[in-house]
Amino acid sequence: MSLELPAVAPAVTAELVAALSPRLRKRLDAGVAKLAGRPVVRDGDTVRVTVDDEGSELELHAPGGVVAGTAAIRCGCLLSPDCLHRAAAASAAPVADAPAPAPTADAAVAAVAAVAVPGSPETLDEPASGSTAPTAPAPAPPPASEESATHPQRVAAGAVLAAAAAVLDAGTDGSGAVLQAELLHAAHAARLAGLPRAATAVVSVVTALRAVRAADPAFRLAELVAALSETLYVAHRVPSATGPELTGLRGTVRQPYTPDGSLRLYGLFSEPVLTASGYAGAVTWTADAEGRLYTVSDVAPGGAGRAVGAADRAVRIGDTALTHRELARAGLAVSGATVSATGRLGAGAGVRAVRASGAGWRAEPLDRLWTVPVAEQVGRAQSGGHDLLFLEVTPAGVAREAAGDALLADCGGVPLRLTAAHDHPALPHRDNLRLLSAARGGRLRVVARLVSAPHARAQLLATEHPTIAGNRVDVGLDRLQHADLPAPAAASAVPTAEEAPLHLLRRRVEQAAAGGRRVLAFPGNTTADVHRLHRHGLATAGDVLDELLAAAAERSRDAFGRLLPADTGRFARAWLTAARYADEVDRVLCAAAWGG
């Protein structure tokens, strides 16, 4: 989708789609596709799209970059406001994951009431005849001293579970704009009920669905799988969770900032941000004298152009004129600092910041980041800490992969694959990785982001290089040339370890997310993979895969021999079990691969 539309709140899209007649809902996907080639004009907070050959214009009013109400989308065609164009534009636009105002319990229940099918009288409490859509499990009574989910939260969780299970049943091809609107309606209801984590997960599913259906080259199937798994897991657990677990499942709307006094920070590197949900910018990572990490971010609605240019904008903290690119190699003295739990620096009116001297990666205090054992860094990332790895590697060659080339390297005896963090052609990640792979040399320090996999794998974010000005490269911002690098050296051998065949289970999980339940229900020899997993000592994986395939294929018949609707509830549970099991085994194998 080439349109540069502003983000639209989930409730707006859901309401507009729900208002369509059944005839127009059938034409909605085609309407979304037709908008792709239409001219777009931006005038301040208003975006205008010419929707037909007669010159009719559609206006989206987005103060602050977000369309917050249905009245903010106006169409000039003769059928407006009952036309297809308004719903199509909302369905084509990025989804705004913005917090809703604090609701009453009655408002939350009312929002959930029609979430099953927009525009229909059916509800989750009274499903359509013959439907086998999953409902939230009945929770056991919690101890009197522990808080449990409220009734609106249980109902909202059930709505999310049903909508996500429908997507899993249909696959990406079947999850068009109408089914996406059901998800967004469920997301809105979840946020009203006080479940922002579930709402955010649902928005991630919709964003991934739109990316794959628009043939976005940046789409990754693993991201859709992760979003679906998170959505189903949270919705499944909320009704029965209590105490701290429930608090974590509910999530938080905004990151709270707490005062942190004065800080002396040293720039590490900067990376671009470009999301499928329509946000772009840059984040600069810094560290203090004790090795604690802090980030300065500039992320707002926008596209690739904003991601490319954000590095040369002044950082949004205090009165400093430093750009993100400059801060990555300089320092910052902050007074009156406010910091979130993830280390993000606040930019409130009371914060003061001035430029200070920086430090090299091999000088104190940054040098200590590379002295932490790699296994300890991986353990920290897997335990919920930041996911950056500070590694010393020896480049050894290139590995050809389906998603693109990976840089092979030796990391203290651990065979490592470094991959591109982003594939958008406007960003230099992929081109830089290709050049660095060809120019093998001595031992280098790099900053990478951990990727959970059965082997050592990470996304390359920044690297030092002695032949480059400043001795370091921000891989997502600095575009390298052949002349910047030495001539290629001979490749050294990097040992590879034999991996357990967990990919047999992971492949089925991904196939279901992409193609829907029917892909796994095709007749054929489905026992070979199960037996292979058992032979390699992965008996549980074999049993999990066996149940997933059985749930996909099972179709009951009524007394007259007619096929009944598929049990989407059983299939969703089996798929969630397989996805969570594969993630956990990946986590264990990942730690082992890094020497943990």
C-alpha positions in Angstrom: 0.0 0.0 0.0 1.7 3.2 -1.2 -0.9 5.6 0.4 0.6 7.9 3.0 -2.6 8.0 5.2 -2.7 9.1 8.8 -3.3 6.5 11.5 -6.9 5.7 12.3 -8.2 4.7 15.8 -9.4 1.1 15.9 -12.9 2.0 17.0 -13.3 4.3 14.0 -12.5 1.6 11.5 -14.7 -0.9 13.3 -17.7 1.5 13.4 -17.4 2.4 9.7 -17.2 -1.2 8.6 -20.1 -2.2 10.9 -22.3 0.5 9.2 -21.8 -1.0 5.8 -24.6 -3.0 4.2 -23.8 -6.7 3.6 -23.5 -6.0 -0.1 -20.8 -3.3 0.5 -18.9 -5.4 3.0 -18.4 -8.0 0.3 -16.8 -5.2 -1.9 -14.7 -3.7 0.9 -11.4 -5.5 0.0 -11.7 -4.4 -3.6 -12.4 -0.9 -2.4 -9.2 -0.9 -0.3 -7.2 -2.1 -3.3 -8.5 0.6 -5.6 -7.4 3.3 -3.2 -3.8 2.3 -3.5 -3.2 4.1 -6.8 -5.2 7.2 -6.0 -3.5 10.6 -5.6 -3.0 11.9 -2.1 -2.5 15.5 -0.9 -1.6 16.5 2.6 -2.5 19.9 3.9 -1.5 20.3 7.6 -3.7 17.9 9.6 -5.9 17.1 6.6 -5.2 14.4 4.0 -7.3 14.4 0.8 -7.6 11.4 -1.5 -9.3 11.5 -5.0 -11.4 8.4 -4.9 -12.9 8.3 -8.4 -12.5 9.6 -11.9 -15.1 12.3 -11.4 -12.8 14.0 -8.9 -14.7 13.2 -5.7 -12.4 13.7 -2.7 -12.2 11.9 0.6 -10.9 13.9 3.6 -9.3 12.6 6.7 -8.8 15.1 9.5 -6.1 13.9 11.8 -5.0 16.4 14.5 -1.8 15.1 16.1 -1.5 12.5 13.2 -4.5 10.3 14.3 -8.1 10.1 13.0 -10.0 9.8 16.3 -13.7 9.8 15.2 -15.9 8.8 12.2 -16.8 12.4 11.6 -13.2 13.1 10.8 -13.5 11.0 7.6 -15.7 12.8 5.0 -16.4 11.8 1.4 -17.6 14.0 -1.4 -19.2 11.3 -3.5 -23.0 11.2 -4.0 -23.5 8.1 -1.8 -21.7 9.6 1.3 -21.9 9.1 4.2 -23.1 5.6 3.4 -20.5 5.0 0.7 -17.7 2.4 0.6 -14.9 5.0 0.4 -14.9 6.0 4.1 -14.6 2.4 5.4 -12.0 1.6 2.7 -9.8 4.5 3.6 -10.0 3.6 7.3 -9.1 0.0 6.4 -6.2 1.0 4.3 -4.7 3.4 6.9 -2.3 2.4 9.7 -3.9 1.5 13.0 -3.4 4.0 15.8 -2.7 2.2 19.0 -3.7 5.1 21.2 -5.2 4.8 24.7 -8.9 5.2 25.1 -10.4 7.5 27.7 -11.2 5.8 31.1 -14.6 4.1 30.6 -17.3 3.0 33.0 -18.0 -0.7 33.4 -21.3 -0.2 31.5 -19.5 1.3 28.6 -17.0 -1.5 28.5 -19.7 -4.2 28.4 -21.6 -2.2 25.8 -18.6 -2.0 23.6 -18.1 -5.7 23.7 -21.7 -6.6 23.1 -21.6 -6.6 19.3 -18.0 -7.4 18.8 -18.5 -10.9 17.2 -19.7 -9.6 13.9 -19.8 -5.8 13.2 -23.3 -4.8 12.2 -25.0 -8.0 13.4 -27.1 -8.7 16.5 -24.9 -11.7 17.4 -22.8 -11.6 20.6 -20.3 -13.8 22.2 -22.8 -14.7 25.0 -25.2 -15.9 22.3 -23.2 -17.2 19.3 -24.7 -17.9 15.9 -26.5 -21.2 15.5 -24.0 -24.0 14.8 -21.0 -21.8 15.6 -18.1 -23.3 17.5 -16.2 -20.1 18.1 -14.1 -20.3 21.3 -15.2 -18.6 24.4 -13.1 -17.7 27.4 -12.7 -20.6 29.9 -14.7 -20.4 33.1 -12.2 -19.4 35.8 -11.9 -21.1 39.0 -12.9 -19.0 42.0 -9.7 -17.2 43.2 -8.6 -16.8 46.8 -10.4 -14.0 48.5 -7.2 -12.1 49.0 -6.3 -12.1 45.3 -7.8 -9.8 42.6 -9.4 -11.4 39.7 -10.5 -10.2 36.3 -13.7 -8.1 36.2 -16.8 -9.3 34.3 -16.1 -6.7 31.4 -12.5 -8.0 31.2 -13.6 -11.6 30.9 -16.2 -10.7 28.2 -13.6 -8.6 26.3 -11.0 -11.4 26.6 -13.6 -13.8 25.1 -14.2 -11.4 22.2 -10.5 -11.1 21.5 -10.1 -14.9 21.6 -13.0 -15.4 19.2 -11.8 -12.8 16.7 -8.2 -14.1 16.8 -9.4 -17.7 16.4 -11.4 -16.6 13.3 -8.2 -15.2 11.8 -6.3 -18.3 12.5 -9.0 -20.4 10.9 -9.1 -18.2 7.8 -5.4 -17.5 7.2 -4.1 -14.3 5.7 -5.9 -14.7 2.4 -9.3 -15.0 4.2 -8.6 -12.2 6.7 -9.8 -9.3 4.7 -11.0 -5.9 5.9 -14.2 -7.2 7.4 -12.4 -9.7 9.6 -9.8 -7.1 10.5 -12.6 -4.8 11.6 -13.8 -7.5 14.0 -10.4 -7.6 15.4 -10.2 -3.8 15.8 -13.7 -3.8 17.5 -12.3 -6.4 19.9 -9.2 -4.3 20.5 -11.3 -1.3 21.3 -13.5 -3.2 23.7 -10.4 -4.7 25.4 -8.9 -1.2 25.9 -12.2 0.1 27.3 -12.2 -2.9 29.7 -8.7 -2.1 30.9 -6.8 -4.7 28.9 -4.3 -2.5 27.0 -1.9 -5.4 26.4 -4.5 -7.4 24.6 -5.6 -4.4 22.6 -2.0 -3.7 21.5 -1.5 -7.4 20.5 -4.6 -7.3 18.4 -3.5 -4.1 16.6 -0.2 -5.9 15.9 -2.1 -8.8 14.3 -4.1 -6.4 12.1 -0.9 -4.5 11.1 0.8 -7.7 10.1 -2.3 -8.9 8.1 -2.4 -5.6 6.2 1.3 -5.8 5.4 1.1 -9.3 4.0 -2.1 -8.6 2.0 -0.4 -5.4 0.6 2.7 -7.5 -0.4 4.8 -5.2 1.8 8.4 -6.4 1.3 9.1 -5.7 5.0 6.5 -8.2 6.1 7.8 -11.1 8.2 5.7 -14.2 8.9 7.4 -14.6 12.2 6.0 -11.2 13.3 2.4 -12.4 12.5 3.0 -15.6 14.4 4.3 -13.8 17.4 1.4 -11.3 17.4 -1.2 -14.1 17.1 0.4 -16.1 19.8 0.5 -13.1 22.2 -3.1 -12.2 21.4 -4.4 -15.7 22.0 -2.3 -16.2 25.1 -3.4 -13.1 26.8 -7.1 -13.6 25.9 -6.9 -17.2 27.1 -5.2 -16.4 30.5 -7.0 -13.3 31.6 -10.3 -14.9 32.8 -8.5 -17.3 35.2 -5.5 -15.2 36.2 -5.2 -13.5 39.6 -2.7 -11.3 41.4 0.6 -10.3 39.8 -0.1 -12.5 36.7 -3.3 -10.7 36.0 -1.5 -7.3 36.4 1.0 -8.4 33.8 -1.7 -9.7 31.5 -3.6 -6.4 31.7 -0.6 -4.4 30.8 -0.2 -0.6 31.1 -1.5 2.2 28.8 1.5 4.5 29.1 5.0 4.1 30.4 5.3 6.1 33.7 8.3 8.3 34.1 10.0 8.7 37.4 12.6 11.4 38.4 16.2 10.3 38.1 18.1 13.4 39.1 21.2 14.3 37.1 22.7 12.0 34.5 26.0 11.9 32.6 25.5 9.9 29.4 27.7 8.7 26.6 26.4 8.0 23.1 26.6 4.4 21.8 24.7 4.3 18.5 21.5 5.4 16.8 19.0 3.3 14.9 16.1 4.2 12.6 12.5 3.2 13.5 10.0 2.3 10.8 6.9 0.4 11.7 4.1 -1.1 9.6 1.6 0.8 11.9 2.7 4.1 10.4 5.3 5.4 12.8 8.9 6.4 12.0 11.9 8.2 13.5 15.1 7.4 15.3 16.2 6.1 18.7 19.7 6.9 20.1 21.1 4.6 22.8 23.4 6.0 25.5 25.0 4.6 28.7 26.0 6.1 32.0 29.2 5.5 33.9 27.8 2.4 35.5 26.8 0.8 32.2 23.0 1.5 32.5 21.4 2.1 29.2 19.1 5.0 28.3 17.4 5.9 25.1 16.4 9.2 23.5 13.7 8.8 20.9 11.9 10.8 18.2 9.1 8.6 16.9 6.0 10.0 15.3 3.5 9.2 12.5 5.4 9.1 9.2 7.0 6.8 6.6 10.4 5.9 5.3 11.3 9.5 4.7 10.9 10.4 8.3 12.9 7.4 9.4 15.8 8.4 7.1 15.8 12.0 8.1 15.2 11.7 11.8 18.9 11.0 12.6 19.7 14.6 11.5 17.0 16.2 13.7 17.8 17.7 17.1 17.1 15.3 20.0 13.9 16.2 21.9 15.4 16.7 25.3 16.3 20.0 27.0 17.7 22.8 24.9 20.5 20.9 23.2 21.1 21.3 19.5 22.6 17.8 19.1 21.2 15.6 16.4 20.7 11.9 16.9 23.6 11.2 14.7 25.8 13.5 16.7 24.6 12.2 20.1 25.5 8.7 19.0 29.2 9.7 19.2 29.0 12.5 21.8 27.7 12.8 25.3 24.9 14.5 27.2 24.6 16.0 30.7 21.0 15.9 31.9 19.5 17.5 35.0 16.0 17.0 36.3 15.9 13.8 34.2 12.8 11.6 34.1 13.1 8.0 33.0 10.7 5.2 32.1 11.1 1.6 33.3 12.6 0.7 30.0 15.2 3.5 30.2 13.5 6.0 27.9 14.3 9.6 28.8 11.4 12.0 29.2 11.4 15.4 27.6 9.3 17.3 30.1 9.5 21.1 30.6 11.7 20.6 33.7 14.4 18.6 31.9 17.6 20.3 31.1 20.4 18.9 28.8 23.6 20.2 27.4 26.2 18.6 25.1 29.2 16.9 26.7 32.2 14.9 25.6 31.6 11.3 24.4 33.7 8.2 24.7 35.0 5.5 22.4 33.7 1.9 22.6 37.2 0.8 23.8 37.4 3.5 26.5 35.7 3.9 29.8 32.9 3.8 30.7 31.6 2.2 27.5 34.3 -0.5 27.4 32.7 -2.3 30.3 29.7 -3.2 28.2 31.8 -5.6 26.2 33.3 -7.2 29.3 30.0 -8.8 30.4 30.0 -12.5 29.4 27.9 -13.2 26.3 25.9 -16.0 28.0 25.0 -13.5 30.8 23.9 -10.9 28.3 21.7 -13.5 26.5 20.2 -14.6 29.9 19.4 -11.0 30.8 17.6 -10.4 27.4 15.6 -13.7 27.8 14.6 -12.6 31.4 12.9 -9.4 30.2 15.9 -7.0 30.2 17.0 -5.0 27.2 17.8 -7.2 24.2 21.0 -5.6 23.1 24.2 -7.7 22.9 27.7 -6.2 23.0 29.9 -8.7 21.2 33.4 -9.1 19.9 33.3 -11.0 16.6 35.6 -12.1 13.7 33.7 -11.8 10.4 34.2 -15.1 8.4 31.9 -15.0 5.4 28.3 -14.9 4.2 25.4 -17.4 4.6 22.7 -17.4 1.9 19.2 -17.5 3.5 15.7 -17.2 2.2 15.2 -13.9 3.9 18.6 -12.5 2.6 22.3 -12.9 3.3 23.6 -13.2 6.8 27.0 -12.3 8.0 28.8 -15.3 9.5 31.1 -14.6 12.4 33.0 -16.2 15.2 32.0 -14.9 18.6 34.5 -16.4 21.1 34.1 -19.9 19.6 30.3 -19.5 19.1 29.3 -19.6 15.4 27.1 -16.5 14.9 24.8 -15.3 12.2 24.3 -11.5 12.0 21.2 -10.4 10.0 19.7 -7.2 8.8 17.4 -5.4 11.4 15.2 -4.0 8.6 14.6 -4.8 5.0 13.0 -1.5 3.7 15.0 -0.4 0.6 15.1 3.2 1.9 17.2 2.1 4.9 20.8 0.8 4.4 20.7 -2.3 6.7 20.7 -4.9 3.9 23.3 -3.1 1.7 25.6 -2.5 4.6 25.4 -6.1 5.7 26.3 -7.3 2.2 29.4 -5.0 2.1 30.5 -6.0 5.6 30.1 -9.7 4.8 32.4 -9.3 1.8 35.1 -7.3 3.7 36.3 -9.8 6.2 39.0 -8.8 8.6 40.1 -8.8 12.2 38.2 -8.8 15.4 35.5 -6.2 15.7 33.2 -4.9 18.4 29.5 -4.8 17.4 26.1 -4.0 18.9 23.4 -6.4 18.0 19.8 -7.4 19.0 19.2 -10.9 20.1 17.0 -13.1 17.9 15.6 -16.2 19.6 16.6 -19.2 17.5 18.1 -22.6 18.0 21.4 -21.2 16.9 23.3 -18.0 17.8 21.6 -15.3 15.8 21.3 -11.5 16.2 20.4 -8.4 14.2 23.4 -6.2 13.5 22.8 -2.6 14.7 26.3 -1.0 14.9 29.9 -2.0 14.3 33.3 -0.5 14.7 35.6 -0.5 11.7 39.1 0.9 11.7 39.0 2.2 8.0 35.8 4.3 8.6 35.8 7.9 9.9 34.9 7.8 13.6 35.7 4.1 13.7 32.1 3.0 14.0 29.0 2.6 11.8 25.3 2.9 12.6 24.2 0.1 10.3 20.7 1.5 9.8 21.8 5.1 9.1 25.3 5.3 7.7 25.4 4.0 4.1 28.7 2.4 3.3 30.5 2.4 0.0 33.0 -0.2 -1.4 35.8 2.4 -1.0 35.1 2.5 2.8 36.2 -1.1 3.3 39.3 -3.1 2.7 39.6 -5.7 0.0 38.0 -9.0 0.9 40.2 -11.5 2.8 40.1 -15.2 2.7 37.2 -16.8 4.6 37.9 -18.7 7.8 36.0 -21.7 8.8 33.1 -21.3 11.1 31.9 -24.6 12.7 28.2 -25.3 12.5 26.2 -27.4 15.0 23.6 -29.9 14.1 20.2 -28.5 15.1 17.3 -30.5 16.6 14.4 -30.7 14.0 12.2 -28.3 15.9 11.6 -26.6 12.6 9.1 -29.4 11.8 6.8 -28.0 14.4 7.6 -24.3 13.8 6.9 -24.8 10.0 3.4 -26.1 10.8 2.7 -23.2 13.2 3.7 -20.7 10.4 1.8 -22.6 7.7 -1.4 -22.3 9.8 -0.9 -18.6 10.5 -0.4 -17.9 6.8 -2.8 -20.4 5.1 -5.3 -21.0 7.9 -6.6 -24.3 9.4 -7.4 -25.8 6.0 -3.7 -25.9 5.0 -3.0 -28.4 7.8 -6.2 -30.3 7.1 -5.1 -31.5 3.7 -4.9 -35.3 3.4 -1.4 -36.8 3.3 1.2 -38.4 5.3 1.2 -36.3 8.5 2.8 -38.9 10.7 6.4 -38.7 9.3 7.2 -35.4 11.1 5.7 -36.6 14.3 7.8 -39.8 14.2 11.0 -37.8 13.4 10.5 -35.5 16.4 10.1 -38.6 18.6 13.3 -40.2 17.2 15.3 -37.0 18.1 14.1 -37.1 21.7 11.4 -34.3 21.2 8.5 -36.5 22.2 6.5 -33.6 23.6 7.0 -31.7 20.3 5.7 -34.8 18.5 2.6 -35.0 20.6 1.9 -31.3 20.3 2.2 -31.5 16.5 0.0 -34.6 16.4 -2.8 -32.7 18.3 -2.4 -29.6 16.0 -2.8 -31.7 12.9 -5.7 -33.7 14.4 -7.5 -30.4 15.5 -7.1 -29.0 11.9 -8.5 -32.1 10.2 -11.4 -33.0 12.6 -14.8 -32.2 11.2 -17.9 -33.7 12.8 -21.2 -34.5 11.0 -24.8 -34.1 12.1 -27.4 -36.9 12.1 -27.9 -36.4 8.4 -24.2 -36.8 7.5 -23.7 -33.1 6.9 -20.4 -31.5 7.9 -20.6 -29.3 11.0 -18.6 -26.1 11.3 -15.0 -26.7 12.3 -14.1 -26.5 16.0 -12.1 -23.3 15.8 -11.8 -23.3 19.5 -9.9 -26.6 19.7 -7.7 -25.6 16.7 -6.8 -22.2 18.3 -5.9 -23.9 21.6 -3.8 -26.6 19.7 -2.0 -23.9 17.7 -1.3 -21.7 20.7 0.1 -24.7 22.5 2.4 -25.5 19.6 3.5 -21.8 19.2 4.3 -21.4 22.9 6.1 -24.7 23.1 8.2 -23.9 20.0 9.1 -20.5 21.5 10.1 -22.0 24.8 12.3 -24.7 23.2 13.8 -22.0 21.0 14.6 -20.0 24.1 16.3 -22.9 25.8 18.2 -23.9 22.6 19.1 -20.2 22.1 20.7 -20.0 25.5 22.6 -23.2 24.9 23.9 -22.0 21.6 25.4 -18.9 23.2 27.0 -21.0 25.9 24.4 -20.5 28.6 
